[in-house]
Amino acid sequence: MNVFITGAAGFIGGSIATGLVQKGHHVTGLVRSAEQAEELTALRIVPVVGTLDDKALLIEQARRADAVINAASSDHLGAVLALIEGLEGSDKPLLHTSGSSIVGDASGGEHSDVIYYEDNLPAPTSDKAARVAIDDRVIASAQEGVRSAVLCNTLIYGHSLGVNRDSVQLPSLVKKARKSGVVRHVGSGGNIWSNVHIDDVVELYALALEKTRLAPSISLKAAKRHFWT
Ligand SMILES: NC(=O)c1ccc[n+]([C@@H]2O[C@H](COP(=O)([O-])OP(=O)(O)OC[C@H]3O[C@@H](n4cnc5c(N)ncnc54)[C@H](OP(=O)(O)O)[C@@H]3O)[C@@H](O)[C@H]2O)c1
């Protein structure tokens, strides 16, 4: 399959791109610099230099591809609209990267026994409302001939595949702790963050690529070694 992926030099996008190449797919990846383009070429990923604001470029790449994965940002509406425009009426997969924080309650440590189901999610906290609106737009593109899915990754750990990039999550917390000499936590520290290994994230996206070719729009959540649909 010819796959176009944004964020191809990033932790999530770079790992997925490398994993898909290893599985025999032909992958084209969006990067922002010539250095990153060189890094991708060495990994047998075809680089395209540009940004998420390059609407015409995103539409063109989406039209050329058999499937699109948006892994550069969970929060860039313009890029999502451009990718949907490029895929409109094509019946091709669009996998969008979101996060499990869309169901976070920002309590900072209050225990809760509430279980969320994807057809009955809580109203998002104010800082996540725009992200949830983007997720909803991706899901709604199923009505416009796009086989769309939103993958709500939890906190991802592990070393990236191929590309030289750390996760924006644990390594940045560790760096802050090292710099200040203090390990910090949110609120009382009683809040729970689910984790997923990057290898499992790559497997989930590969699975979702396959499944969205066969099924109408779905939303997937990944945590630890379990996948929920
Ligand atoms: N890592 C996690 O545990 C996790 C979990 C859930 C959700 N997420 C979300 O998933 C998204 C990707 O996360 P990540 O960990 O892979 O981050 P990352 O390692 O920083 O990768 C993002 C990649 O996208 C590129 N990018 C960002 N904005 C761009 C733009 N405007 N135009 C072109 N390229 C752009 C970056 O380019 P440069 O290299 O040039 O900066 C980078 O290569 C984020 O929105 C994050 O909040 C992450």
The ligand as an SDF file (V2000), in Angstrom:
LIG
                    3D

 48 52  0  0  0  0  0  0  0  0999 V2000
    3.9280   10.7100   22.5020 N   0  0  0  0  0  0  0  0  0  0  0  0
    2.8100   10.4190   23.1520 C   0  0  0  0  0  0  0  0  0  0  0  0
    2.8430    9.7020   24.1680 O   0  0  0  0  0  0  0  0  0  0  0  0
    1.4720   10.9260   22.6530 C   0  0  0  0  0  0  0  0  0  0  0  0
    0.2960   10.3380   23.1480 C   0  0  0  0  0  0  0  0  0  0  0  0
   -0.9490   10.7860   22.6540 C   0  0  0  0  0  0  0  0  0  0  0  0
   -1.0150   11.8000   21.7210 C   0  0  0  0  0  0  0  0  0  0  0  0
    0.1550   12.3970   21.2750 N   0  0  0  0  0  0  0  0  0  0  0  0
    0.0250   13.4590   20.2970 C   0  0  0  0  0  0  0  0  0  0  0  0
    0.4630   12.9700   19.0230 O   0  0  0  0  0  0  0  0  0  0  0  0
    1.0600   14.0310   18.2770 C   0  0  0  0  0  0  0  0  0  0  0  0
    2.4730   13.5890   17.8460 C   0  0  0  0  0  0  0  0  0  0  0  0
    3.2130   13.2570   18.9970 O   0  0  0  0  0  0  0  0  0  0  0  0
    4.7390   12.7840   18.9480 P   0  0  0  0  0  0  0  0  0  0  0  0
    5.0350   12.2320   20.2960 O   0  0  0  0  0  0  0  0  0  0  0  0
    5.0210   11.9340   17.7670 O   0  0  0  0  0  0  0  0  0  0  0  0
    5.4780   14.2060   18.8020 O   0  0  0  0  0  0  0  0  0  0  0  0
    6.8620   14.5360   18.0650 P   0  0  0  0  0  0  0  0  0  0  0  0
    7.9100   13.5020   18.3560 O   0  0  0  0  0  0  0  0  0  0  0  0
    7.1770   15.9570   18.4180 O   0  0  0  0  0  0  0  0  0  0  0  0
    6.5220   14.4260   16.5200 O   0  0  0  0  0  0  0  0  0  0  0  0
    5.7390   15.3420   15.8270 C   0  0  0  0  0  0  0  0  0  0  0  0
    6.3370   15.4880   14.4350 C   0  0  0  0  0  0  0  0  0  0  0  0
    5.4360   16.2690   13.6550 O   0  0  0  0  0  0  0  0  0  0  0  0
    6.1110   17.3670   13.1130 C   0  0  0  0  0  0  0  0  0  0  0  0
    5.2570   18.5320   13.0880 N   0  0  0  0  0  0  0  0  0  0  0  0
    4.6530   19.1610   14.1240 C   0  0  0  0  0  0  0  0  0  0  0  0
    3.9860   20.2410   13.7130 N   0  0  0  0  0  0  0  0  0  0  0  0
    4.1780   20.3020   12.3710 C   0  0  0  0  0  0  0  0  0  0  0  0
    3.7710   21.2120   11.3640 C   0  0  0  0  0  0  0  0  0  0  0  0
    3.0170   22.2980   11.6720 N   0  0  0  0  0  0  0  0  0  0  0  0
    4.1570   20.9830   10.0950 N   0  0  0  0  0  0  0  0  0  0  0  0
    4.9170   19.8940    9.7860 C   0  0  0  0  0  0  0  0  0  0  0  0
    5.3520   19.0050   10.6910 N   0  0  0  0  0  0  0  0  0  0  0  0
    4.9810   19.2140   11.9700 C   0  0  0  0  0  0  0  0  0  0  0  0
    7.3210   17.6300   14.0080 C   0  0  0  0  0  0  0  0  0  0  0  0
    8.3040   18.2480   13.2050 O   0  0  0  0  0  0  0  0  0  0  0  0
    9.7390   18.7330   13.7820 P   0  0  0  0  0  0  0  0  0  0  0  0
   10.5350   17.4780   13.9320 O   0  0  0  0  0  0  0  0  0  0  0  0
   10.2320   19.6300   12.7090 O   0  0  0  0  0  0  0  0  0  0  0  0
    9.4600   19.4210   15.0900 O   0  0  0  0  0  0  0  0  0  0  0  0
    7.6940   16.2280   14.4490 C   0  0  0  0  0  0  0  0  0  0  0  0
    8.5990   15.6040   13.5660 O   0  0  0  0  0  0  0  0  0  0  0  0
    1.0790   15.2690   19.1960 C   0  0  0  0  0  0  0  0  0  0  0  0
   -0.0060   16.1070   18.8740 O   0  0  0  0  0  0  0  0  0  0  0  0
    0.9120   14.6620   20.5900 C   0  0  0  0  0  0  0  0  0  0  0  0
    0.2470   15.5540   21.4790 O   0  0  0  0  0  0  0  0  0  0  0  0
    1.3820   11.9550   21.7050 C   0  0  0  0  0  0  0  0  0  0  0  0
  1  2  1  0
  2  3  2  0
  2  4  1  0
  4  5  1  0
  4 48  2  0
  5  6  2  0
  6  7  1  0
  7  8  2  0
  8  9  1  0
  8 48  1  0
  9 10  1  0
  9 46  1  0
 10 11  1  0
 11 12  1  0
 11 44  1  0
 12 13  1  0
 13 14  1  0
 14 15  2  0
 14 16  1  0
 14 17  1  0
 17 18  1  0
 18 19  2  0
 18 20  1  0
 18 21  1  0
 21 22  1  0
 22 23  1  0
 23 24  1  0
 23 42  1  0
 24 25  1  0
 25 26  1  0
 25 36  1  0
 26 27  1  0
 26 35  1  0
 27 28  2  0
 28 29  1  0
 29 30  1  0
 29 35  2  0
 30 31  1  0
 30 32  2  0
 32 33  1  0
 33 34  2  0
 34 35  1  0
 36 37  1  0
 36 42  1  0
 37 38  1  0
 38 39  2  0
 38 40  1  0
 38 41  1  0
 42 43  1  0
 44 45  1  0
 44 46  1  0
 46 47  1  0
M  CHG  2   8   1  16  -1
M  END
$$$$
